[in-house]
């Protein structure tokens, strides 16, 4: 397979907060199908597949005509699952791999183009991700909204479930940015990344992107104008259901 850009959607059935989430009904389709179909609309992606360790998800994807790749049940993160799937595709080292989380059924397809842009433009960049300026006050302190601080060149300094930056002087104001679970990697870096031991901060915050920062690898952040809803529970699924209904 000779492709410059592929998108892999990691998807697992088991979830402590929402078991069976990928197959949850969303306006007549399983949620994973919504994600897949939106990725397929991205201009830059000629190939998309779901990487899963569950036969139920594999079968559901095949049923709606999608590509699915079975992976091991032992992966510590979605990125590790993607790396196994990518190895089956025999891609060149400089191929760009896009990681879209399977719980973002209403992300904008143009966000795929946004996240790969730094890697297309600059061969020295090996990993990028999307961030969004927070507009809802409750997200500034909510641990499900992962905040990010970045330097003047647009590279991440830190990701945290806590509120960063902390504004000590209350006469000052800060802009806060949250992280979207949309990544792009060069294929050879993806292999390096997944072979790194789990980082201490990664384990404490339960954020796999901190593994890269802990071992000295840079992550380019791209500010997107598009927000996205990550479905972590039934309430968020119902919120997405209302949004999709209103768009019809």
URZI-V806509 format. One record per residue. RES is the residue in one letter. PSI is psi in radians with two decimals (none if undefined). D_CENTER is the distance of its C-alpha to the mean C-alpha in Angstrom with 2 decimals. Layout:
{{RES PSI D_CENTER} {RES PSI D_CENTER}}
This chain:
{{X 2.06 23.61} {X 1.62 23.70} {X 2.50 20.61} {X -0.57 19.11} {X 2.27 15.59} {X 2.67 13.84} {X 2.25 10.62} {X 2.27 9.91} {X 1.88 8.38} {X 2.39 8.92} {X 2.21 11.19} {X 2.64 13.92} {X -0.73 16.82} {X 2.37 17.75} {X 2.32 16.40} {X -0.59 18.64} {X -0.46 18.03} {X 1.34 17.69} {X 2.43 18.96} {X 0.24 18.52} {X -0.79 15.74} {X -0.47 14.45} {X 0.10 18.11} {X 2.37 18.96} {X 2.27 21.07} {X 1.69 19.83} {X 0.75 22.71} {X 0.00 24.01} {X 2.63 20.92} {X 2.57 18.57} {X -0.67 15.21} {X -0.53 13.54} {X -0.67 15.97} {X -0.78 14.93} {X -0.84 11.33} {X -0.82 13.04} {X -0.54 15.70} {X -0.68 13.70} {X -0.73 11.95} {X -0.33 15.56} {X -0.21 16.79} {X 2.32 15.03} {X -0.57 17.99} {X -0.06 16.63} {X 1.86 15.35} {X -0.23 18.37} {X 2.30 16.79} {X 2.52 14.07} {X 2.70 14.14} {X 2.28 12.96} {X 2.09 13.24} {X 2.81 14.97} {X 0.22 17.82} {X 2.23 19.46} {X -0.56 22.20} {X -0.73 21.81} {X -0.74 18.31} {X -0.83 19.54} {X -0.71 22.60} {X -0.72 20.96} {X -0.79 18.83} {X -0.61 22.03} {X -0.67 23.96} {X 0.18 22.22} {X 0.28 22.53} {X 2.93 19.07} {X 2.38 18.41} {X 2.49 17.61} {X 2.17 17.78} {X 2.40 19.07} {X 3.02 17.99} {X 2.81 19.57} {X -0.03 19.39} {X 0.08 19.46} {X 2.44 16.02} {X -0.31 15.10} {X 2.93 11.28} {X -0.59 8.70} {X -0.68 8.96} {X -0.64 12.66} {X -0.74 12.62} {X -0.74 11.12} {X -0.72 13.83} {X -0.76 16.48} {X -0.74 15.68} {X -0.61 15.76} {X -0.45 19.09} {X -0.18 20.65} {X -0.14 20.17} {X 0.92 22.34} {X 2.70 20.47} {X 2.80 22.00} {X -0.57 20.95} {X 0.14 19.85} {X 2.61 17.70} {X 2.19 14.29} {X 2.17 11.41} {X 2.34 8.28} {X 1.94 5.21} {X 2.18 4.19} {X 2.49 4.26} {X 0.05 8.03} {X 0.42 8.94} {X 1.28 8.37} {X -0.12 11.65} {X 0.40 12.88} {X 2.76 10.46} {X 2.27 12.76} {X -0.54 12.98} {X -0.33 14.18} {X -0.45 10.85} {X -0.77 10.29} {X -0.66 13.67} {X -0.78 12.99} {X -0.49 10.28} {X -0.24 12.57} {X -0.81 15.66} {X -0.66 16.21} {X -0.56 16.18} {X -0.68 18.48} {X -0.48 20.76} {X 1.95 21.07} {X -0.24 21.45} {X -0.20 21.41} {X 2.28 17.73} {X -0.09 15.62} {X 2.40 12.14} {X 2.84 10.53} {X 2.84 7.86} {X 2.52 8.52} {X 2.79 10.77} {X 2.35 13.17} {X 2.15 16.76} {X 2.30 17.50} {X -0.33 20.29} {X 2.08 20.67} {X -0.63 22.78} {X -0.40 21.75} {X -0.33 18.14} {X -0.58 19.74} {X -0.12 20.90} {X 2.25 18.64} {X -0.34 16.82} {X -0.40 13.93} {X 1.85 13.19} {X 2.11 12.09} {X 2.76 14.34} {X 2.47 14.50} {X 2.45 17.70} {X 2.79 18.10} {X -3.12 21.22} {X -0.30 23.36} {X 0.02 21.90} {X 0.45 18.34} {X 2.45 17.10} {X 2.38 15.48} {X -0.69 18.24} {X 2.62 16.60} {X 2.46 13.90} {X 2.61 15.53} {X -0.28 15.81} {X 2.97 19.27} {X 1.99 20.45} {X 2.43 20.40} {X 2.72 22.58} {X 2.16 25.43} {X 1.82 28.18} {X -0.77 31.45} {X 1.89 33.74} {X -0.10 33.39} {X -0.16 35.08} {X 2.73 31.99} {X 2.55 28.86} {X 2.63 25.29} {X 2.40 22.28} {X 2.46 19.18} {X 2.45 15.58} {X 2.72 12.50} {X 2.35 8.99} {X 2.48 6.23} {X 0.93 2.71} {X 2.07 3.07} {X 2.78 5.27} {X 2.45 8.72} {X 2.65 11.34} {X 2.56 14.95} {X -0.75 15.98} {X -0.57 18.56} {X -0.63 16.43} {X -0.70 13.91} {X -0.75 17.16} {X -0.84 18.32} {X -0.80 15.28} {X -0.21 15.38} {X -0.11 19.13} {X 2.50 19.10} {X 2.71 20.40} {X 2.36 18.43} {X 2.74 18.92} {X -0.83 20.98} {X -0.65 18.76} {X -0.78 15.69} {X -0.72 17.94} {X -0.75 19.36} {X -0.22 16.34} {X 0.85 14.17} {X 1.91 11.40} {X -0.44 10.67} {X -0.37 10.13} {X -0.36 13.73} {X -0.76 14.93} {X -0.83 14.76} {X -0.69 16.61} {X -0.53 19.09} {X 0.24 20.16} {X 0.24 20.67} {X 2.44 17.91} {X 2.55 16.80} {X 2.04 13.43} {X 2.28 14.05} {X 2.48 12.68} {X 2.12 13.04} {X 2.07 14.33} {X 2.52 13.52} {X -0.02 16.23} {X 2.23 14.13} {X 2.91 13.05} {X 2.65 10.88} {X 2.15 11.70} {X 2.12 9.74} {X 1.88 12.43} {X -0.18 13.62} {X 3.07 17.25} {X -0.58 19.93} {X -0.72 20.57} {X -0.57 17.17} {X -0.74 17.56} {X -0.62 20.95} {X -0.77 19.75} {X -0.68 17.50} {X -0.74 20.54} {X -0.72 22.72} {X -0.80 20.61} {X -0.66 20.65} {X -0.71 24.35} {X -0.48 25.18} {X -0.31 23.69} {X none 26.04}}
